[in-house]
Amino acid sequence: MSPSGSSPGSTSSFGSLCCERVSRSFGRQRALHELDLEIRGGEFVALLGPSGCGKSTALNCLAGLLPLTGGAILLDGERIDRLAPERRGFGMVFQNYALFPHMTVRGNVAFGLKMARVPKARARERTDRALELVHLTAHAHKRPGQLSGGQQQRVAIARAVVLEPRLVLMDEPLSNLDAALRLEMRTEIRRLHQRLGLTTVYVTHDQEEALSLADRLVVLRDGRTQQIGTPEEVYARPANRYVAGFMGYRNMLDVTVTGPGPTPALTLAGSRITGTDRDGVPVGERATAAVRPEDLEVVPDGTPHPGGTLPATVEVVEYHGRELAVQARLSDGQALHLRTRERLAPDDEVRVAAPPERVLVFGPDDAGDADDAGEDARGDSATYAGKRPKAVSA
């Protein structure tokens, strides 16, 4: 909210916020490299990547907590990266909540309004409405130590939105919560974003969280942008092997391209399958076929499949309720991960297949980064020399 103040039902909007070649270095270490990004008013943008990828650095640069070492940030065409944080009119939700332990819930939420010298009656009205939005009216008299983690995070969100900021910045706000609370708060954040018409930039390492919340994703690696796109674009059409690995393409299979065209023939473990070319890999070259576990299916012996079939031996079976998570082994020793409702057991011999459009073929230029991406998505800190983002066709 602006100090003159309206209620938390209409936020101060803007047309666009542009990051133009925004960079940040710490000594010789470049944490963020020439980020180019336009954020439209009312949009929810998620900065996604593993630890050390530059996402929190980018958020802190937007907030004014870190000065830029290159580039500029413009709000509706006016440069703001030289403004102090308090003059940017942005709200911030921190990973560790950053609540005042000696203040009540109401005191924490109203603190920014007090600093902005909003008249008491108006501040109380706006605080009441913010508490109602996050369902904490009944807890207004309590102190943060008397609240659950989810309730504390709601206080932090209310404290940010009560000021009706032009932009809300959220730095991994759900990472300290258990799984059930994360799901609940994820829905709550999206609800508030839609109801208030917020513009939100959200940092996370959780691809499922990013996919469910954001209008657009920015995938980062070692400070470099790998891909910018809608959740559907990034999920279904990753720009490179690294993005594919990070977005859940757990099977990164070594193949040889044996046929030309947009749906080339591939040789894998002595079998022929068909994929979708993403990198223009020439015939005869080695490549990587990226496949999600959920896109593989078990097919009966002798049943033809348009994408071809692969014989495999089941090694590990994990019960996941309605389906099983299975690790199998191909004849050339490569592991294959799939999810199925078929009742399988270790040592079973099976044939598996995937539709050609679900088998994405990437070239060898990024050798090694796909495995790193899969590990990073689970919290590993292996490094990758990122590239400029590729254009993604719809």
N, C-alpha and C positions, 0 to 999 in steps of 0.2 A: 504494500500500500504506500501511497505517497503520504507525507506527513499531514497534508490537509485532509486526507483520508476518506476513502470509500470503504465499503464492507468487503469481506473476503468472498464476494460473488462476482467481482469483475476486476481483473488485474490490469496494470499498466502495460499496454502492448507496444510492439514495435514491428516494423516491416521485416527487417533482416539484420542479423549479426554476422559479420564476415571476418573470418580469420584468413589473413593473406600472408602466406609463407611464414607462419608463426614458428619461431624456433626458440629453444632454451638450452643453454649449455651450463654445465658445472665444471669449470676448469676446461680440461680437454675433452671431457665426456659430454657428448651431445645427447641430451635426454629427449628432445623433441626436434624433429627435422622438418621444417618447411610445411607445416600443416596448412592446407587450403580447405576451408570448410565454410559453407554458408548455412546458417541456421535461420529458418523462417519463423516468424511470430506464431505461437501456438503449437510449435512442433515439439516432439519428444525425441531427443537424439541420445543414443547410448554410445559411449566410448568403450570399446570392448578389446580385451587382450590380457595376457598374463602379467604377472608381477614384473615391473621394470620395463614395460612396453611404452611408457610415456603418457598413459591416460590420465593419471592424477596430476602429472606435470601440466598437461594441457588444461585441466580444470582449474588449477591454481593460477595459471596465466590468465585465464578468463576472469577469475575472481579478483585479480590484482594482487594476489599474495606472492607471486613471483614476477619480477620484471622480465621482459622479453630480451633476448640477445639478438633477435632478428625478426623482421616482419612487422605486421600491424594488426590491430583489432578495431573494426569499425562498426558502429551501431547506427543504422540508417545513414551511412555515408560519413559519419563524424567519428574521428579517431578517439578511442577511449582508453587505449592501453597505457597512456601516461597519467590517467586519473587514479587517485587513491581508491582503495577498495570501497570505502564508504560513500564515495561520490558516483559509483557506477549504478547503484540502485539494484544490486543483485542480492538474492538470498542464498544461504549456504546451509546444507545439511551434512554434517560430518559423520564419518564412520563410527566414532566413539561418542556420538551424541553431543558432547561438550556442553552439558547442562550445568547450571549453577546449583551445587548440592544444598546450599543454605537457603535457597529460594523455593517457594511453592511452585506447583505447576503453573498457576496463574501468573506468578511473578516472572517465571522464565519466559512464558509466551509474551507477556507485556513489556519485557525489558527493552526491546528495540523501539517500541512506541514511546517509552519514557525517554530514551536517548534522543528521539526525534522531536521531543517536546510536543507531542500530540495532546490536546486538552484531555483532562482526566475522564470526563463523561464519554467522549468519543473513543478514547482508548479502551475504556471498559467495555463499551458496546462491541468494538472490533475484536477484543480478546474473547468475549463471550461467544461470538460467532465462530472464531477460529477453533475454540475448544469444542464447540458443537460439531464442527466439521470432522474432527478427528475422534469424536465420541469419548471425550475426556471431561465433560462437564462435571460428572459426579466425583472426579478425582482432582478437581481444581485446587483443593486445600492441601493436598499431599505434597511431600517432597520427593525428588527423584529416587532416593534410596528406598522408598516405599512402593515403587512401581516395578512391573515386569520389564524385561528388555523391550518387548513390543510397545508397551505403553510409553517408555522413555523415548523411543524413536518417534512416536506420534507427537510427543511434546516438541521434539526437535523440528519436525515438519511444520507443526502449527506455528512455532516461533519464526520460521522462515516465511510462511505464506501470509501471516498476519500483517506483514509490512507491504504486502501486495507488490512484490518485486517484479521488475521487467523480465528477469530470468532467474530460475531456481537451479542451483548447482548441487548435485547430490554425489558424494564421494563414497561409493560402496556402502550405502546406508543399511543394508540388510546382512552384511557379512558376519556380524556378531550374534545373529539370531539363530535359533534352531530351525530345522527344516519346516515344521508346521507353521511357525511364526513367519518365516520368510514368505511362504505362500500367501498367508493372510495379508501381510504388509504389502506384498507385490500388488495384490488386488486393490488395496487401499490407496497406494500411490497412483495407480492408473485412474482410479475413481476421482481422486482429487484433481489430477491433471485435466481430466475431461470436464469436470464440474466447474472449475475455476478458470478454464481456458489458459492454463499456465504454459509458459515456454520452459522446457526442462532439458538440462544436459546431465546425463546420468552415467557415472563411472561404475563398471563392473567387470569381473573376470568370468562371470557365469553366463555362458551363451544362452541357456534356457531363459534366464532372467531377462537378458537383453531382447531376445526374440519376442517374449510375451509383452514387454512394456513399450518398446520403442517404435516410432514411425520410421526412423532410419538408424542404421548402425554404421559406426566408423571403427573398422578393425585395425588395430595398431600392433606393430612389432618393432622393438628396438627403436622407438621414437619415430618410425616411418609409417605412413598410411599404406595399408595393404588393399583395402577396398572400402568404398562408401556405397551404400545401397539400402533398399528396403529389406526388412527381415526375410521376405520371400526370395529376393534376389540373392542375398548373401547365403541363405540356407541352400537354395537349389542350384545356384550358379556361382560358386566361389571363384574368385578371380585367379587364384593360384593354389599351389599345393599346400602352402602354409595355412591359408584361410580354410581350405577343405579340411585339413587335419584338425584345426581348432573348432570347426563347426560340426564335428561329429562324424566325419568320414573316417572311421576307425581302421578300415581295411585299406592299406596303401600297398598295393600289390605290384611287384616287378613283372612287367609284361614286355613282349616284343610286338611292334606294329607290323602286321603282315598284309594289310590291305589299305587302299587309299580312301579318301573321302571324309565327310563329316561324321560318319558312323563306321570307323575303321574296324577291320578284323584284327583280333589280337590273339597271340599265343601265350597261354599261361599254364604252366605245369603240364605241358604236352597236350592240352586241350585248346580248342578254338572257341573264343567268345567274341562278342561285339560290344563296342563302347561308343561314347560320344567324345569327339576330339575337342579339347579346350585350348590346345597350344599349337596346332598345326604340325604335329610330329610326323616326320617323313617315314615312309615305308622302310622297314629294315632296322629302324632305330629302337633302342630301349626306351621305355616310358614307364609311368606309374598309373595304374588304374585305381581310382579312389571310389570306394563303395561304402555306403552306410550299412551297419548290421541289419537294420530293419528292412532294407531293400533286397536282401537275399532271401530266397525261399527254397524250401526243400521240395524237390520234384521226384515223382516216382521213376524208377528205372524204366528206360525205354520211352519215356514221354518227351517229345521234342519241345524245345523252347526257343523263341526267336533270338534270344541273346546267347544261346549255347549253354551247356552245363559243365560243371566241374565236379569230378569225384573227390571226396574228402573223407577223412576218418575223424569221428568225434573223439575229443580228448577230455573236455571239461563241460559239465552241464550245471547250470545254476538255476534254481527255482525262483521265478519272479512273479508269482501269482498266476495270471492267465497265460503267461508265456514263459519260455525258457531262454536264458542267455547261454549260448553255446560257443565254445571255442573248438574249432576243427583244424585239421592239418592237411594241406595239399601234398601231392606226391613229391613236389620239389622242396618240401620243408617249410613253406610259408604258412603262417597262421591265418585262419579265416574266422571272423567273428560274425555271428548271426543271431537273430532273435526269431523264435518260432513257437507255434503252438503244438507242433508235432512232439510226441513223447519219445525223446531220444535218450540214449544212454552211452557212456563211454565205450569206445571200440566199435560203435555202429558205423557201417559204411553207408554214406549218403551221397546224393547228387544235389548240387545247389545251383541256382541260377538267379540272375537279376536282369530286369529290362535294360536294353542298351542305353536308354536315356538316363539311367541311374548309375551308369558306369562311366565316370569322368576320366578322360585320359589327359595327363599332363606330361610335359617334356622333362628331360633330365637336367635342365639348367639350374633348378633349385635343389639339387641332390642333397638329401639329408634333412631338409627343412620340414618335410611332412611329418617325419617321426617326431621331431622337436615340437611341432605344433600339437600333435596328439598328447605329448607329455605335458606341454604347457597348459593345455585345457584342463589337465588334472593337477596343476599346481607346480610343475617342474619349471626350472629357471634357465633351461638351455637357451643358447643364443641363436639368432638368425639374422642374416644381413638382408633387410627388407628392401623392396623395390617400390617404385612409384606405383600408385594404384592403377589397375587395368580398368578400361571401360567394360561394363557388363551389359550385354544385350538382354532385352526383355524376353 
